[in-house]
Amino acid sequence: MADKELLVREKQELQTDAEQTRPGVVFTPAVDIFESDKEISVLADMPGVASDGVTIDLHNDELKITGEVDPQGSENETYLLREYESGRFHRHFSLSDRIDQNKISASMKDGVLRLVLPKVEKAKPRKIEVTSA
């Protein structure tokens, strides 16, 4: 097994031609996507976002994820060094007809959003038994 380097990925600002209606930086969360016979799981890295700061919208086969990161510190403090940027996270996905949109679930733990996208019954692989007539 070959040694692998640990690569640190910096927060990436969302690149878009659309104009923002709210001030602040918008980041694109890094995601990992896994598939099993029954579902597709999406893990989105959103550090600093609490579960009540996440909004997930589903409309016209489009799944949109938005997360708010509140600024750290208090009114009585003055920044000496600021490396952690606050702002919003935004990412969207187009869903195929293989996803049962009524059964999508989401959970948030330690700054990682987990979306579970169950597959519709017809999309699940199965064996068909052959009988003699």
N, C-alpha and C positions, 0 to 999 in steps of 0.2 A: 504494500500500500504506500503510495507516494505521500510525502509530507505536503501539506497545504498551508499556505500563508493565511493568516487572519486578515481579511480586508475590511477596513473600516469604511463604511459608506456614509458620507456626509448627507445631511438633509438637502434635498434638491427642491429648489423653488419651482413651482408649477409654471411651465412656459405656455402661454396662450396669447392669442391676438385679441381676445375679448377683454373689454375694459372692466375693471372691478368697480362695484358700487359701494364697497366698504374698504376703509383704509387697512393696511397691514399686508404682511407677507402670506402667501398661500403656498404650502408645501405639497409635494406628491408623496404619499406614504409608500414605502417599499412593501411589496407583497410576496408571499409564497402561495402557490396554488397546488393543491393535492387532489387526486381523483381516486375514488374507489368504485366498486360496482354500484353502490347505492347513492353516492353523493359526491359533490365537489366541495372542498373546503378552501376558504380563502383566509389567510392570515395577513393582517395589515398592521404594520409597525407604526404606532401613533404615540410616541413618548410624550408624557405630560397631559394626555387627554383622559379625563375621567369618563365613566360610562354614561353619566348624564350630560356630557359634552359632545356625544356622538349623535349624529342624525343620519338615518339610512332611509332613502326614498326609493320607491320602485314605481316606475311609470313607463308605459309603452315599451316593455322589455328592457328598460334601462335602469340599472342599479347604481345609485349615487351615494357615496359615503362622504360625509363631512365631519370634521372634528375640530373643536376649539381648544386651543392651549392658552390658558390665562397667563398673563405676565407674572413672573415670580417676584418676591420681595414685597415690601410694604411701603406705605406712604412716608414712613419715618426713616427709610433707608435710602442711601445714595449709592449708585453702582460704582464700584472701583474697577471691575472687569466684567464684561458681558460677552460670553461666548454662546450661551444658550438663547436661541431666538424663539420668541413666542409668535403665534399667528394661527393660521387655520391649515388643516389638512383637507385635501379634496382629491377624490379619484372616482371614476365611473367605469362601469362595465356594461357591455351589451349581452343580454342573456338569450340563449337559444331556446327553442321549444322543448328541449330535453330536460329543462329545469322545472320542477313543480313549484311555481312562484308562491303558492298559498302556504307552503310549508317551510319557507326560508326562516332560519333562526340566527340570532347573533348574541355573542357574549363578549365581555371585555375583561381582561385580566392583565395586570402589570403593564399597561400601555400597549397591549396587543389585542386587536379586534379579531375575533373568529366568526366568520360567516359560514354557515352550513347551508349548502344549496342542494336539497334532495333531488334526485332524478325522478322523472315520471316513470310509472311502471313499464311503459312500452320501451323505454330506453335502457332498462336494466338487462344485462346479458342473462340468458337462461338456456337450459337444455330442453329440447322438446322430445318427449318420449315417443317412439314409433311403436304402434301396435299393429297386429295383423288383423285384416278385415275379414 
